[in-house]
Amino acid sequence: MNKVSLKISPNIYYAQLSSSRSINLYQETLLRCIESVKLSIATIGLRNPKIGKKDHSWEYCDPFDWVMSFRTGQLWLAASLTGEQTFIINASARNKDFRKILENPLEFDHDLGFQFSLSCVANWKITGNKEARSLALRAAEALSHRFNQAGNYIQAWNPKVNDPERSRFVTGRIIADTMQNIALLYWAHFESGISAFKEIADAHAQTSMKYLIREDGTSYHTFMFDPATGVPVRGETHQGYADESCWARGHAWMIHGFAQSYLYTKNQEYLKTAILLANTAEKLMGDDLVPVWDYKLSKDEIPYKDSSAGAIMAAGLYILASVSTDDAPRFTAFADRLLNGLIETCDLTKDPKALGLLAHGASHVGAGYADNMLPYGDYYFMEALMRSLGHNHFFW
């Protein structure tokens, strides 16, 4: 395989800091990521990785899986940096998978944002493919229809036929992850001029800000409302350690999500919220280089690391560094620390047998999924590396 040649020109702010930062390390690691993504095409083909196996190969997604877009997103990141047709062709060939989602409305949930931002929005932005734009706008419309006006939130998950326990659990529930998904609505407003997209995204962000974030800056993974009246009920967890703990990846989703929402809206509340969450994470992490999967574990719990939470948070912190004049050096230093930790302890890009980029991800510890490669960790690792070098054009 030919070596990737890539010239990266950091923006002025990052260039000023380059003498004290690991710019060369981040550039070299990003180049290895691109090479790894390219090399693995022959093995992965058009399948969508779901979770890593112990031998650093993948288990793959079934249709409609929320994870299915993250490999596609990596391909589009590589394409945006190199312009290579190999990446564009392999990513574009996945359009059929996302078209199939829109042909099956019963499969719609809040993860339409993940699925279509990193596939069809990316395709439109990079290639100008009009079908991709149309698919993404249809997905945004479907996401907007999940809005509960009584409670001013986007319903996260779906009830299941003949599963009343599941149906009771999901009804009236919001989750931290959705703060990342509403970027699809902001994009759709920008692209179409339809104000309802932004109004729904803003309403959900305001509700998340009020109910998912505690006074001390820690966060709930989920919050329940009475679906008929919108009356708030209680905060809970689904993938975290306990209802009153602080699940690291959900916290990271919201750092990135509120920072990204600020980029679209310039709403100072969103910026302040992202900063509060980031400050809290920095305190809770202590001297750790990679976050534990939950910041409030009992002494009896195994403190698995979650490289995906570190990658998501690093990408979000670089956004904050780009817009926070007073706190920019601190957020850059914190993000650099996370990236350095990932490169030092989790980086698989030097292992020619690894089909993913990062080890030690914690998908759902309570369900028995810990210490795995995760495609979303891989995607955000590449995004964070790019942001560390001053890139600011992405698919959110």
DANOR-V719734 format. One record per pair of residues at least 6 apart in sequence whose ideal C-beta (glycine too) atoms are under 6 Angstrom apart, sorted by the first residue. I is the first residue (numbers start at 1). J is the second residue. Records with the same first field share a line. If there is no record, write none. Layout:
# DANOR-V719734
I=J  J
This chain:
# DANOR-V719734
1=39
4=31  34  35
6=31  81
8=27  389
10=389  390
11=390
14=390
21=336
26=385  388  389
29=343  385
30=385
32=349
33=349  357  382
34=78
36=349
37=74  78
40=355
41=90
46=93
47=60
48=61  68  71
49=58  71  375
50=59  60  61  67
51=59  363  372
52=356  372  373
56=354
57=355
58=355
61=67  68
64=101  107
66=111  114
67=375
69=114  115  118  119
70=375  376  379
71=375
72=91  94  118  119
73=118  379
74=379  382
75=87  90  91
76=91  122
77=382
78=87
79=87  88  126
80=126
98=119  120  135
102=138
108=142
109=157  158
110=154  156  178  181
112=139  142  143
113=181  184
114=181
116=136  139  184
117=183  184  395  396
118=395
120=132  135  136
121=136  187  395
122=395
123=129  132
124=132  133
137=188
140=184  185  188
143=184
144=200
146=154  155
147=154  200
148=155
150=229  230
151=225  230
152=203  207
153=174  204  207
154=178  204
156=173  174  175  178
157=170
159=167  170
160=166
171=227
172=224  225  227
173=222  224
174=223
175=222
176=212  221  250  253  254
177=253
179=208  253  254  257
180=253  257
182=201  204
183=260  396
185=197  200  201
186=201  264
188=197
189=197  198
205=261
209=273
211=223  232
212=219  220  223
213=219
217=276  280
218=246  280
219=246  251
220=235
221=237  238  240  247  250
222=236  238
223=235
224=233  234
225=232  233
236=243
237=243
239=247  364
240=247  294
241=294  297
245=294  296
246=295  296
247=294
248=291  293  294  295  306  309
249=306  308  309
251=281
252=309  312  313
254=277
255=274  277  278  313  316
256=312  315  316
258=270  273  274
259=274  316  319  320
260=396
261=270
262=270  271
274=320
282=334
284=295
285=291
289=341
290=305  307  310  341  345
291=306  309  310
292=303
293=304  306  362  365
297=303
304=362  365  370
305=360
306=362
307=342  346  358  360  361  377
308=361  374  376  377
310=338  342
311=377  380  381  384
312=380
314=335  338  339  384
315=380  383  384  387
317=331  334  335
318=335  387  388
320=331
321=328  331  332
339=384  388
346=358  359  360
348=354  357  359
349=357
356=373  378
357=378  381
358=377  378  381
360=371
361=372  374  377
362=370
363=369  372  374
